[in-house]
Amino acid sequence: MLESQVERWIVSRAGQEMPLAIELPSGRRIEMGPKPSVLLRLHSTPAIRTLLNPTLGNLGTAYVEGDIDLEGPIDDILDVGVRLSASTGGDDFTRPDVGLLTRVLAHSRTRDKEKIEYHYDVSDDFYRLFLDANLVYSCAYFRHDDDTLEQAQTNKLDHILRKVQLRPGDRLLDVGCGWGALIIRAAQQGAHAVGVTLSGNQYAYAKQRIEALGLSQRCEVRLQDYRDVPEVDGYDKIVSVGMFEHVGVKNLPLYFERLHRLLKDGGAMLMHGITSTHPDRRQVGRGAGEFIDRYVFPDGELPHVGDVIRTMAEQGFEVVDVESLRRHYAKTLTHWANRLDRHPAEAVAAAGEKRFRIWRVYLAGCGVGFRDNWMNIHQLLACKLGGPGADPFPMTRDWMYR
């Protein structure tokens, strides 16, 4: 009965040719276009029901849970998924239905640590399969279209440090420092750099690498919550990459108030984070937002860039430059997704079948999301004014692109 419904569903989409072949539980194969590059295998009755209501969330969940298999180039798989989900008529953006208990509990110290550990403390070997050699897990910066991922990530580190005008002897704080690439780069340029993370894996790796490079005298990593960093007025420069989406919208005032206390008068700060395209902070629709919240970034919230700028201003920062890196992140994620897709056996060995499936569709799906402007990513450069003459920046932007 359900297989006949699938056949009627395919017939109803006559004229919507796509490079997709569908294999039913009975083994029968139906092609929706000539020379299909994607094979969708349905293993069960629930899988058939998923196909009859093909939102991005439903398809992703069915793949992660093993109800369906997807074979083919990951870019083609995502393009087919986007086209199938568009046929359901779902909105590109939706307001999340978040319960009262979740809102109260989200972003407590304990819960934040648990969610960071869930995402980042998987396996360094797993992340090495798709990240660059320095394990930079954030948007790269492609100065040229043919930049390698390694070059683009170095470009990004230098772009950030140039924006905050890092000088030898500066004290720099990196909030959410990952595996330590930015603080190491800053120390190599003569700064005294401190990074904080909630991930035990990242802390151990960064500490070992700092020691191996002989940078321990001016580079330090801490397993520490940003709310516990003690040095009031202790830093000339503060950077935070990929962090405020984890902080939570309700905690943004606290976040920027704490950073304001840590930064010296006349100091520079750069925020680099994913932002909501929708001005009402609605999440990506078609079920994609729910998939990411369930499997990838539990409790993650995307503020609109306007909310971030307003909150920074309310906490005493002057925002002097805003740059969208949306197209850079689409390109970064394509690199990551294709790298991971070349190493399925190693990924399963390092992190398990389910985790591999989650990250496979997540990386490629987010690449599509940034490409199609379902979400954005911004760098916001700001300063803490400390009276007349304390503005740290030149009058033009020329210095950013030397």
C-alpha positions as CSV (number, residue, x, y, z in Angstrom):
1,M,0.0,0.0,0.0
2,L,2.7,2.5,1.0
3,E,4.9,1.6,-1.9
4,S,2.0,2.4,-4.3
5,Q,1.7,5.8,-2.5
6,V,5.4,6.4,-3.3
7,E,4.7,5.7,-6.9
8,R,1.7,8.1,-7.0
9,W,3.9,10.7,-5.2
10,I,6.5,10.4,-7.9
11,V,3.9,10.6,-10.7
12,S,2.6,13.8,-9.1
13,R,6.0,15.3,-9.5
14,A,6.1,14.7,-13.2
15,G,8.2,17.5,-14.7
16,Q,10.3,18.0,-11.6
17,E,13.2,15.9,-12.9
18,M,16.1,15.5,-10.5
19,P,19.1,13.2,-10.4
20,L,17.6,10.8,-7.9
21,A,16.9,7.1,-7.8
22,I,14.7,5.7,-5.1
23,E,15.0,2.1,-3.9
24,L,11.9,0.8,-2.1
25,P,12.0,-1.8,0.7
26,S,10.9,-4.4,-1.8
27,G,14.1,-3.7,-3.8
28,R,12.2,-2.0,-6.7
29,R,14.1,1.0,-8.1
30,I,12.4,4.1,-9.5
31,E,14.3,6.9,-11.2
32,M,13.2,10.5,-11.1
33,G,15.6,11.6,-13.8
34,P,18.1,10.4,-16.4
35,K,21.5,9.2,-15.0
36,P,20.7,9.7,-11.3
37,S,23.8,10.5,-9.2
38,V,22.0,10.1,-5.9
39,L,20.5,6.8,-4.6
40,L,17.9,7.0,-1.7
41,R,17.4,3.6,-0.2
42,L,14.2,3.2,1.9
43,H,14.5,0.4,4.6
44,S,11.2,0.5,6.4
45,T,7.6,1.8,6.5
46,P,8.6,4.9,8.5
47,A,11.2,5.7,5.8
48,I,8.4,5.7,3.2
49,R,6.4,8.1,5.3
50,T,9.4,10.3,5.6
51,L,9.7,10.4,1.8
52,L,6.0,11.4,1.5
53,N,6.7,14.4,3.7
54,P,10.3,15.2,2.8
55,T,11.4,18.1,5.0
56,L,15.1,18.6,5.5
57,G,14.6,17.7,9.1
58,N,12.7,14.5,8.4
59,L,15.2,13.4,5.7
60,G,18.2,14.2,8.0
61,T,16.7,12.4,11.0
62,A,15.8,9.3,8.9
63,Y,19.4,9.2,7.5
64,V,21.0,9.6,11.0
65,E,18.8,6.9,12.5
66,G,19.5,4.5,9.7
67,D,15.9,4.3,8.2
68,I,17.3,5.5,4.9
69,D,20.7,5.4,3.2
70,L,22.0,8.1,0.8
71,E,24.7,7.3,-1.7
72,G,26.3,9.8,-4.1
73,P,28.3,13.0,-4.0
74,I,27.4,15.0,-0.9
75,D,26.8,18.2,-2.9
76,D,24.3,16.3,-5.1
77,I,22.6,14.7,-2.1
78,L,22.0,18.2,-0.5
79,D,20.7,19.7,-3.7
80,V,18.2,16.8,-4.0
81,G,17.2,17.3,-0.4
82,V,16.6,21.0,-0.8
83,R,14.5,20.4,-3.9
84,L,12.5,17.7,-2.3
85,S,11.8,19.8,0.8
86,A,10.8,22.8,-1.3
87,S,8.0,20.6,-2.8
88,T,6.4,20.4,0.7
89,G,5.8,24.2,0.7
90,G,7.5,24.7,4.0
91,D,8.8,28.2,5.0
92,D,12.5,29.0,4.8
93,F,12.3,30.4,8.4
94,T,10.3,29.4,11.4
95,R,9.9,30.6,15.0
96,P,11.1,27.9,17.3
97,D,8.7,26.4,19.8
98,V,10.8,26.6,23.0
99,G,9.3,25.5,26.3
100,L,9.6,27.5,29.5
101,L,11.7,24.8,31.2
102,T,14.2,24.8,28.3
103,R,14.4,28.6,28.4
104,V,15.1,28.6,32.1
105,L,17.8,25.8,32.0
106,A,19.5,26.8,28.8
107,H,23.0,28.4,29.2
108,S,23.5,27.6,32.8
109,R,27.2,26.8,33.5
110,T,26.6,23.1,33.8
111,R,24.4,22.9,30.7
112,D,26.8,25.0,28.6
113,K,29.7,22.8,29.5
114,E,27.7,19.6,28.7
115,K,26.7,21.0,25.3
116,I,30.2,22.1,24.4
117,E,31.6,18.7,25.4
118,Y,28.9,17.0,23.3
119,H,29.9,18.9,20.2
120,Y,33.7,19.3,20.5
121,D,34.8,16.4,22.7
122,V,34.2,13.8,20.0
123,S,37.6,12.8,18.8
124,D,40.5,15.0,17.6
125,D,41.1,12.3,15.0
126,F,37.6,12.8,13.7
127,Y,38.1,16.6,13.3
128,R,41.5,16.1,11.6
129,L,39.7,14.3,8.8
130,F,38.1,17.5,7.5
131,L,39.8,20.5,9.2
132,D,43.1,22.1,8.2
133,A,46.4,21.2,9.8
134,N,45.9,23.7,12.7
135,L,42.3,22.4,13.5
136,V,40.7,25.8,12.9
137,Y,36.9,25.0,13.3
138,S,35.5,28.3,12.1
139,C,34.9,30.3,8.8
140,A,38.0,30.7,6.7
141,Y,38.9,33.8,4.7
142,F,39.4,33.3,1.0
143,R,41.5,36.2,-0.4
144,H,41.7,34.4,-3.7
145,D,39.2,31.9,-5.2
146,D,41.9,29.2,-5.5
147,D,43.2,29.5,-1.9
148,T,43.6,26.2,-0.2
149,L,41.7,25.6,3.0
150,E,45.0,25.8,4.9
151,Q,45.9,29.2,3.3
152,A,42.4,30.5,3.9
153,Q,42.4,29.6,7.6
154,T,45.8,31.4,8.0
155,N,44.3,34.3,6.1
156,K,41.5,34.4,8.7
157,L,43.7,34.3,11.7
158,D,45.8,37.2,10.3
159,H,42.8,39.1,9.2
160,I,41.5,39.0,12.8
161,L,44.8,40.0,14.4
162,R,45.2,42.8,11.9
163,K,41.7,44.1,12.6
164,V,42.4,44.4,16.3
165,Q,45.9,45.9,15.5
166,L,47.8,43.3,17.5
167,R,51.2,44.5,18.5
168,P,54.2,42.8,20.2
169,G,53.6,42.9,24.0
170,D,49.8,43.2,23.8
171,R,47.8,41.0,26.2
172,L,45.2,39.2,24.1
173,L,42.2,37.1,25.3
174,D,40.5,34.6,23.0
175,V,37.1,33.5,24.4
176,G,36.2,30.1,23.1
177,C,39.7,29.4,21.7
178,G,39.1,26.0,20.2
179,W,42.3,24.0,19.6
180,G,44.4,27.2,20.1
181,A,45.4,28.2,16.6
182,L,44.6,31.9,17.1
183,I,46.4,32.3,20.5
184,I,49.4,30.5,19.0
185,R,49.5,32.8,16.0
186,A,49.2,35.8,18.3
187,A,52.0,34.6,20.5
188,Q,54.2,34.0,17.4
189,Q,53.6,37.6,16.6
190,G,54.9,38.7,20.0
191,A,51.7,39.0,22.0
192,H,50.9,37.5,25.4
193,A,47.9,35.4,24.6
194,V,45.4,33.6,26.8
195,G,42.6,31.3,25.5
196,V,39.7,29.8,27.4
197,T,37.6,26.8,26.4
198,L,35.1,24.5,28.0
199,S,36.2,21.5,26.0
200,G,38.6,19.1,27.7
201,N,39.9,17.8,24.3
202,Q,40.6,21.2,23.0
203,Y,42.3,22.3,26.2
204,A,44.6,19.2,26.2
205,Y,45.5,19.6,22.6
206,A,46.2,23.3,22.8
207,K,48.3,23.0,25.9
208,Q,50.5,20.3,24.3
209,R,51.0,22.2,21.1
210,I,51.9,25.4,23.0
211,E,54.5,23.5,24.9
212,A,55.8,21.8,21.8
213,L,56.3,25.1,20.0
214,G,58.1,26.6,23.0
215,L,55.5,29.3,23.6
216,S,54.6,28.7,27.2
217,Q,56.2,32.0,28.4
218,R,53.7,34.0,26.4
219,C,50.8,31.7,25.5
220,E,48.3,30.1,27.9
221,V,45.2,28.0,27.5
222,R,42.7,27.6,30.3
223,L,39.8,25.2,30.9
224,Q,37.6,28.0,32.1
225,D,34.1,29.6,31.7
226,Y,34.2,33.1,30.2
227,R,32.3,34.2,33.3
228,D,35.2,33.2,35.5
229,V,38.1,35.1,33.7
230,P,39.4,37.2,36.6
231,E,41.6,39.9,35.1
232,V,39.6,43.2,35.2
233,D,41.1,45.7,32.7
234,G,43.7,43.0,32.0
235,Y,43.6,42.8,28.2
236,D,44.6,45.1,25.4
237,K,42.7,43.1,22.8
238,I,39.8,40.5,23.0
239,V,38.7,38.2,20.3
240,S,35.9,35.6,20.2
241,V,35.3,33.3,17.3
242,G,32.2,31.1,17.0
243,M,31.2,31.8,20.6
244,F,28.2,34.1,20.9
245,E,25.9,31.6,19.2
246,H,26.6,29.3,22.2
247,V,26.1,32.1,24.8
248,G,22.3,32.4,24.1
249,V,20.4,35.6,23.3
250,K,19.3,36.1,26.9
251,N,23.0,36.0,28.1
252,L,24.4,38.5,25.5
253,P,24.2,41.5,27.9
254,L,26.1,39.5,30.6
255,Y,28.6,38.2,28.0
256,F,29.4,41.7,26.7
257,E,29.4,43.2,30.2
258,R,32.0,40.7,31.3
259,L,34.2,41.3,28.2
260,H,33.9,45.1,28.8
261,R,35.2,44.6,32.3
262,L,38.2,42.6,31.0
263,L,39.2,45.0,28.3
264,K,41.3,48.0,29.0
265,D,40.2,51.5,28.1
266,G,41.0,52.1,24.5
267,G,41.2,48.4,23.8
268,A,39.9,46.6,20.7
269,M,37.5,43.7,20.5
270,L,36.5,41.5,17.6
271,M,33.4,39.2,17.6
272,H,33.1,36.6,14.9
273,G,29.9,34.6,15.0
274,I,26.9,33.1,13.1
275,T,23.9,35.3,12.9
276,S,20.2,34.9,12.0
277,T,19.2,36.2,8.6
278,H,15.7,36.8,9.8
279,P,15.3,40.1,11.9
280,D,13.0,38.3,14.3
281,R,15.7,35.7,15.0
282,R,13.6,32.9,13.4
283,Q,15.6,29.7,12.8
284,V,16.1,28.0,9.5
285,G,12.8,26.3,8.4
286,R,11.9,23.1,6.6
287,G,12.9,21.2,9.8
288,A,16.6,22.0,9.4
289,G,16.7,24.2,12.6
290,E,15.2,21.4,14.6
291,F,17.7,18.9,13.2
292,I,20.7,21.1,14.2
293,D,19.3,21.7,17.7
294,R,18.7,18.0,18.2
295,Y,21.9,16.5,16.8
296,V,24.5,19.2,16.4
297,F,24.3,22.3,18.6
298,P,21.8,21.7,21.4
299,D,20.7,25.1,22.9
300,G,22.4,27.0,20.1
301,E,20.7,30.4,19.3
302,L,21.4,32.7,16.5
303,P,21.0,36.4,17.2
304,H,20.4,38.9,14.4
305,V,23.5,41.1,13.8
306,G,21.3,44.1,14.8
307,D,20.7,42.5,18.2
308,V,24.4,42.0,18.7
309,I,25.3,45.5,17.8
310,R,22.6,47.0,20.0
311,T,23.7,44.8,23.0
312,M,27.3,45.7,22.5
313,A,26.4,49.4,22.5
314,E,24.3,49.0,25.6
315,Q,27.4,47.5,27.4
316,G,29.7,50.4,26.4
317,F,31.3,49.3,23.2
318,E,31.5,51.3,20.0
319,V,31.1,49.1,16.9
320,V,33.3,50.5,14.2
321,D,33.2,47.9,11.5
322,V,30.9,45.0,10.4
323,E,31.9,42.5,7.8
324,S,29.7,39.6,6.4
325,L,31.7,36.4,5.7
326,R,28.6,34.5,4.5
327,R,30.1,33.5,1.1
328,H,33.4,32.6,2.8
329,Y,31.6,30.2,5.1
330,A,29.7,28.6,2.3
331,K,33.1,27.9,0.7
332,T,34.7,26.7,4.0
333,L,31.9,24.2,4.6
334,T,32.1,22.9,1.1
335,H,35.8,22.1,1.7
336,W,34.9,20.4,5.1
337,A,32.0,18.4,3.7
338,N,34.0,17.1,0.7
339,R,37.0,16.2,2.9
340,L,34.9,14.3,5.4
341,D,33.1,12.5,2.5
342,R,36.4,11.2,1.3
343,H,37.1,9.4,4.6
344,P,33.9,7.6,5.7
345,A,35.6,4.5,7.1
346,E,38.1,6.6,9.1
347,A,35.3,8.8,10.4
348,V,33.2,5.9,11.5
349,A,36.2,4.4,13.3
350,A,37.0,7.7,15.1
351,A,33.5,8.7,16.1
352,G,30.9,6.1,15.2
353,E,28.5,5.6,12.3
354,K,25.8,7.9,13.8
355,R,28.2,10.8,14.4
356,F,29.6,10.5,10.9
357,R,26.1,10.6,9.4
358,I,25.2,13.6,11.5
359,W,28.3,15.6,10.5
360,R,28.0,14.5,6.9
361,V,24.6,16.1,6.4
362,Y,25.3,19.0,8.8
363,L,28.4,20.3,7.1
364,A,27.0,20.0,3.6
365,G,23.6,21.3,4.7
366,C,25.1,24.4,6.4
367,G,27.1,25.0,3.3
368,V,23.8,25.2,1.4
369,G,22.3,27.4,4.1
370,F,25.1,30.0,3.9
371,R,25.1,29.8,0.1
372,D,21.4,30.6,0.0
373,N,21.4,33.2,2.8
374,W,19.4,31.2,5.3
375,M,21.9,32.3,7.9
376,N,24.9,34.7,7.9
377,I,28.1,35.2,9.8
378,H,29.6,38.5,10.8
379,Q,32.8,39.9,12.2
380,L,32.1,42.9,14.4
381,L,35.1,45.2,15.4
382,A,34.6,47.4,18.4
383,C,36.5,49.4,21.0
384,K,36.1,50.4,24.6
385,L,36.4,54.1,24.6
386,G,38.3,55.6,27.6
387,G,38.1,59.3,27.1
388,P,39.4,61.8,24.6
389,G,42.1,60.4,22.3
390,A,41.6,56.8,23.4
391,D,40.1,55.6,20.1
392,P,42.5,52.9,18.9
393,F,41.7,52.8,15.2
394,P,42.9,54.8,12.1
395,M,40.4,57.0,10.2
396,T,40.1,54.7,7.2
397,R,40.0,50.9,6.7
398,D,43.1,50.8,4.6
399,W,45.2,49.2,7.3
400,M,42.9,46.1,7.4
401,Y,44.0,45.0,3.9
402,R,47.7,45.7,3.7
